[in-house]
Amino acid sequence: MKRTFFPLIWLILAMALPARAEVALDIKLNFFGPATAGRASADVATSFLVKTTVQRNLQVKFTAESLLTELKKTFNAPDTALLASGDLSWRSGGPASVMQAVQIDGRDYALVLTPLPRPGAVNFKVGVVEGMDKPKIKKVLLDTEIVLPDGEVAMLGFRDSQERSFFIAFYVQERNEEFGKNAMRITGASKPKIVKKVKPVYPEEAVKKRIEGVVSLEALIDKNGKVKDVRMVRSPDPLLTAAAEEALKQWVYEPYSGRGGCSEVLFTVTMNFRLNPEGAGNKSGDDALTRLEGSERPRKVKDVKPVYPEEAKQNKIQGLVKLEAKIDEQGKVIDVRVVASAGPLLDKAAMAALRQWEYEPFLVNGKAKQVIFTVTMNFALKKD
């Protein structure tokens, strides 16, 4: 590896904040490209010019044969071969990113993965950088973010300047997590009753910058009902994360009685930081959205089926799209986001349909509330 490439490595790794020492991930990576592409003696990468991006989470075995079959079937890539494979290890508490630095055709490239583990999935920021000209990075070729559910494979495809297609496939082959390792995970109405609740303080800096949104946290509760530890699952900004964590650490619950007596438990808590129209902060931060899990959700009163995009049919793209829907007090869908993607075409069709759905208002103690829950849509091609 050229000496001038090392500053690029540390620049990439320094761009992310340090992670917390709780999780270890072992990641398996495969790189595919044209069968005629050059090869290196070690790991291989290639130059990407992001003209078209396709992304999919697959439920297949992580073998070259299985992935090549999926590539040929889903992405119509018949002349594709495995160019390289690698094993990456990420440990929270250390560098927030892991990187594969490789060379092909005499040029240096870096593939960077920045994971954010959360329950049942890992958020990945994926970046590709091509070489460098002293002292600046030559070109950032890819900068995207995906959600990878546990047990699934992420695949991203690109076309280079010569219209050649390349694909990256990776998955988490092992996840060692110490947070709440021996605790019982509970959801929905089974959560213990709160006996002491401290309202989060809206940070003044966040108010000035007009930062708002929902912070989702995991709370580890000990046998006496006290909050033993807290970690962030999802947050729009570190300022709001810190305020939500500080408040949650002071909450107290009734001890949770499971089989054999009181148990440590683990569950999710959400806090909503919302600015009022005049721009002043909501100092309480206490209008947390209700997150519904499992079968707990309002009754649907209007259902619009998604339209299968013709381009997706022609390219034989199919799969599940998992969405998160936010419903207002009248049962209208006011916000939608993709949690697990089957590709941009299918994501767009699923979101367009879900925005037209309607539900009965969700009542808590006789009062209608805004709620969030997940919806899954399956796009399956008919067999000939």
C-alpha positions in Angstrom: 0.0 0.0 0.0 1.3 3.4 -0.9 2.4 5.6 2.0 0.3 8.5 0.9 -2.8 6.4 1.3 -2.6 6.2 5.1 -3.7 9.8 5.8 -6.8 9.0 3.8 -7.6 6.0 6.1 -7.3 8.1 9.3 -9.3 10.9 7.8 -12.2 8.6 7.1 -12.1 7.0 10.5 -11.9 10.4 12.2 -15.0 11.6 10.5 -17.3 9.5 12.8 -17.8 9.9 16.6 -16.4 7.3 19.0 -18.7 4.4 19.7 -19.7 3.1 23.2 -18.0 -0.1 24.5 -20.9 -2.5 24.5 -21.1 -4.3 21.1 -18.8 -6.4 18.9 -19.6 -7.1 15.2 -17.8 -9.5 12.9 -18.7 -8.6 9.3 -18.3 -10.7 6.2 -17.8 -8.8 2.9 -17.9 -9.9 -0.7 -17.2 -7.8 -3.8 -18.5 -8.6 -7.2 -17.8 -7.2 -10.6 -17.3 -8.0 -14.3 -15.6 -11.4 -14.8 -13.0 -9.6 -16.9 -12.0 -7.1 -14.2 -8.4 -7.1 -12.9 -7.6 -8.9 -9.8 -5.1 -8.2 -7.0 -3.3 -10.8 -4.9 -5.1 -9.7 -1.7 -8.4 -7.8 -1.5 -9.8 -6.1 -4.5 -11.9 -2.9 -5.1 -12.7 -0.8 -8.1 -13.6 2.7 -9.1 -17.2 3.7 -8.7 -19.1 6.6 -10.3 -22.5 6.6 -8.7 -24.9 6.9 -11.6 -27.3 4.3 -10.5 -27.7 2.8 -7.1 -29.7 -0.3 -6.2 -30.0 -1.7 -2.8 -31.6 -4.8 -1.4 -31.7 -6.8 1.9 -31.6 -10.5 1.0 -32.5 -13.6 2.9 -30.0 -16.0 1.3 -27.0 -17.9 2.4 -23.8 -15.9 2.3 -21.9 -17.9 -0.3 -20.5 -16.8 -3.6 -22.8 -19.2 -5.5 -26.0 -18.0 -3.7 -25.2 -14.4 -4.1 -24.2 -14.7 -7.8 -27.5 -16.5 -8.4 -29.4 -13.7 -6.7 -27.4 -11.1 -8.7 -28.2 -12.8 -12.0 -31.9 -13.2 -11.1 -32.6 -9.8 -9.4 -30.2 -7.4 -11.0 -29.8 -9.1 -14.4 -26.0 -9.3 -14.1 -25.0 -12.5 -16.0 -21.3 -11.8 -16.5 -20.5 -11.1 -12.8 -17.8 -12.8 -10.7 -16.6 -12.7 -7.2 -13.5 -10.4 -7.2 -12.7 -10.4 -3.5 -13.9 -11.2 0.0 -12.9 -10.0 3.5 -13.6 -10.2 7.2 -14.0 -7.0 9.1 -14.2 -6.6 12.9 -15.9 -3.7 14.6 -15.7 -3.1 18.3 -17.6 -0.2 20.0 -15.4 1.9 22.1 -12.8 1.9 19.4 -12.8 3.6 15.9 -16.4 4.1 14.8 -15.7 2.8 11.3 -14.0 -0.3 9.7 -12.4 -0.1 6.3 -11.3 -2.3 3.5 -8.4 -0.6 1.6 -7.6 -2.3 -1.7 -6.0 -1.8 -5.1 -6.9 -2.7 -8.7 -5.4 -1.6 -12.0 -2.8 0.4 -10.0 -5.4 2.6 -8.2 -6.2 2.8 -4.4 -9.7 2.6 -3.0 -11.3 2.4 0.4 -14.7 1.0 1.4 -15.8 2.3 4.8 -18.6 0.8 7.0 -19.8 2.8 10.0 -22.2 0.6 12.0 -24.8 1.7 14.6 -26.2 -1.4 16.2 -29.8 -1.3 17.5 -32.3 -4.0 18.5 -32.9 -6.4 15.7 -30.8 -4.6 13.1 -27.7 -2.5 12.4 -27.7 0.9 10.7 -24.8 1.1 8.3 -23.3 4.2 6.7 -21.5 3.0 3.6 -18.8 5.0 1.8 -16.4 4.4 -1.1 -13.4 6.7 -1.7 -11.1 6.7 -4.6 -7.4 7.3 -4.0 -6.1 10.7 -3.2 -4.0 13.5 -4.6 -1.8 15.2 -2.0 -3.0 16.4 0.3 -6.8 16.0 -0.5 -9.0 13.0 -1.1 -9.4 12.6 -4.8 -13.1 11.6 -4.9 -15.8 10.4 -2.6 -17.7 8.0 -4.8 -20.5 6.8 -2.4 -22.1 8.1 0.7 -25.3 6.3 1.7 -27.0 4.8 4.7 -28.9 1.5 5.0 -30.7 -0.5 7.6 -29.6 -4.2 7.8 -32.0 -6.5 9.9 -30.3 -9.3 11.8 -29.7 -12.4 9.7 -30.1 -10.6 6.3 -27.6 -9.7 3.6 -27.1 -6.1 2.3 -26.3 -5.7 -1.4 -25.5 -2.4 -3.1 -24.8 -2.1 -6.8 -23.2 0.7 -8.9 -22.1 1.5 -12.4 -18.7 2.9 -13.2 -17.8 5.5 -15.9 -17.6 2.7 -18.5 -21.1 1.5 -17.6 -19.7 -1.6 -15.8 -21.8 -2.9 -12.9 -20.2 -3.7 -9.5 -21.9 -5.0 -6.3 -20.9 -5.1 -2.6 -22.6 -7.7 -0.4 -22.1 -7.9 3.4 -23.7 -9.2 6.5 -23.1 -9.5 10.2 -21.9 -13.1 10.8 -21.5 -12.7 14.5 -22.9 -10.2 17.0 -21.6 -10.2 20.6 -23.6 -7.8 22.7 -23.1 -7.2 26.5 -25.9 -4.6 27.0 -28.8 -6.3 28.7 -27.4 -9.7 27.9 -29.1 -11.5 30.8 -32.2 -9.3 30.9 -35.7 -10.2 29.8 -36.9 -8.1 26.8 -40.5 -6.9 27.1 -42.7 -4.8 24.8 -46.0 -3.0 24.6 -48.5 -3.2 27.5 -46.2 -5.7 29.5 -43.8 -2.9 30.4 -43.7 -2.1 34.2 -45.5 0.9 35.6 -43.6 4.1 36.0 -43.5 5.4 39.6 -41.1 8.3 39.0 -40.8 10.2 35.7 -38.3 13.1 35.2 -39.0 15.3 32.2 -36.1 15.9 29.8 -34.7 19.4 29.5 -34.7 20.8 26.0 -31.0 21.9 25.4 -30.7 25.6 24.7 -28.2 24.9 21.9 -30.8 22.6 20.3 -33.4 25.3 20.6 -31.2 27.9 18.9 -30.3 25.5 16.1 -34.0 24.5 15.8 -33.2 20.8 16.3 -36.2 18.6 17.0 -37.3 15.0 16.6 -37.9 11.7 18.4 -35.2 10.0 20.5 -35.5 6.3 20.9 -33.7 4.7 23.8 -33.3 1.2 25.4 -33.7 1.1 29.1 -32.2 -1.7 31.3 -34.2 -1.9 34.5 -32.8 -3.7 37.6 -34.8 -6.0 39.9 -35.7 -3.0 42.1 -37.2 -1.0 39.2 -34.3 1.4 38.9 -32.8 2.3 35.5 -29.5 0.5 35.5 -28.3 1.6 32.1 -29.4 3.4 28.9 -28.3 3.4 25.3 -29.5 5.2 22.2 -31.3 3.3 19.5 -32.2 6.2 17.2 -31.8 10.0 17.5 -31.8 13.1 15.3 -28.9 14.8 17.2 -26.4 14.1 20.0 -27.7 17.1 22.0 -31.2 15.5 22.2 -29.7 12.1 22.9 -27.8 13.4 25.9 -30.9 15.2 27.3 -33.1 12.1 26.9 -30.5 9.8 28.5 -30.0 12.1 31.5 -33.8 12.2 32.1 -34.4 8.5 31.6 -31.6 7.5 34.1 -33.7 9.1 36.8 -36.9 7.2 36.1 -38.1 4.5 38.5 -40.4 1.7 37.7 -42.3 -0.9 39.7 -40.2 -4.1 40.0 -41.1 -6.5 37.1 -42.3 -9.9 38.4 -41.6 -12.7 36.0 -41.2 -16.4 36.6 -39.2 -17.1 39.7 -39.5 -13.6 41.1 -38.4 -10.1 40.1 -36.2 -9.9 37.0 -34.0 -7.4 35.1 -35.9 -6.2 32.0 -35.0 -4.4 28.8 -37.4 -2.3 26.7 -37.7 0.8 24.5 -38.6 4.3 25.5 -39.2 7.2 23.1 -39.1 10.9 23.9 -40.3 13.6 21.4 -38.5 16.9 21.3 -40.7 19.4 19.4 -40.3 23.1 19.0 -43.4 25.3 19.2 -44.4 27.6 16.2 -42.7 30.6 17.8 -39.4 28.6 17.9 -39.2 28.3 21.7 -38.2 25.0 23.0 -40.6 22.5 24.5 -38.9 22.5 27.9 -40.6 19.4 29.1 -39.9 17.2 26.0 -42.6 15.0 27.5 -45.0 14.5 24.5 -43.3 11.2 23.6 -44.9 9.3 20.8 -46.4 6.0 21.6 -44.5 3.2 19.7 -46.7 0.2 19.1 -45.2 -3.2 18.7 -46.4 -6.6 17.7 -50.2 -6.9 17.1 -50.9 -3.7 19.1 -52.0 -1.1 16.6 -55.1 0.8 15.5 -57.7 -0.8 13.2 -57.2 0.0 9.5 -60.3 1.6 7.9 -58.8 2.4 4.4 -56.3 0.2 2.5 -54.7 1.2 -0.8 -52.7 -1.5 -2.5 -49.2 -0.6 -3.8 -48.7 -0.4 -7.5 -45.9 -2.8 -8.7 -43.6 -0.6 -10.8 -43.2 -1.7 -14.4 -39.4 -1.2 -14.3 -39.2 -3.4 -11.2 -41.1 -6.1 -13.0 -38.9 -5.9 -16.0 -35.8 -6.2 -13.9 -37.4 -8.9 -11.8 -36.9 -7.0 -8.5 -39.0 -8.3 -5.7 -39.0 -8.6 -1.9 -40.3 -7.2 1.4 -40.4 -3.5 2.2 -40.6 -2.7 5.9 -41.9 0.7 6.7 -42.5 2.8 9.9 -45.7 4.8 9.9 -46.6 7.8 12.1 -50.3 8.3 12.6 -51.9 11.4 14.0 -54.8 11.8 16.4 -57.4 11.4 13.6 -55.8 8.2 12.3 -54.2 9.8 9.2 -50.7 8.7 8.1 -48.6 11.9 8.5 -45.1 10.4 8.1 -43.5 7.3 6.5 -39.9 6.1 6.4 -38.3 2.9 5.1 -36.8 0.6 7.8 -35.8 -2.3 5.5 -35.4 -1.8 1.8 -36.1 -4.0 -1.2 -34.8 -1.4 -3.7 -35.6 2.3 -4.4 -38.4 1.4 -6.9 -40.3 -0.8 -4.5 -39.7 1.5 -1.6 -41.2 4.4 -3.4 -44.3 2.4 -4.4 -44.8 1.1 -0.8 -44.5 4.6 0.7 -46.9 6.1 -1.8 -49.6 3.5 -0.9 -49.1 3.7 2.8 -49.5 7.5 2.9 -53.1 6.9 1.7 -54.0 4.4 4.4 -56.3 5.5 7.3 -56.8 4.1 10.8 -59.2 4.5 13.7 -57.8 6.9 16.3 -55.6 5.2 18.8 -56.9 5.9 22.4 -54.8 5.9 25.6 -56.9 6.5 28.7 -59.7 7.7 26.5 -57.5 10.3 24.7 -56.4 10.0 21.0 -52.6 10.0 20.6 -50.1 10.0 17.8 -48.5 6.6 17.4 -45.7 4.9 15.4 -45.7 1.3 14.2 -44.2 -0.8 11.4 -45.9 -2.0 8.3 -44.6 -4.7 5.9 -45.5 -4.9 2.2 -44.5 -7.9 0.0 -43.7 -7.4 -3.7 -43.7 -10.9 -5.3 -43.6 -11.6 -9.0 -46.1 -14.1 -10.4 -44.5 -17.4 -11.5 -44.7 -18.1 -15.2 
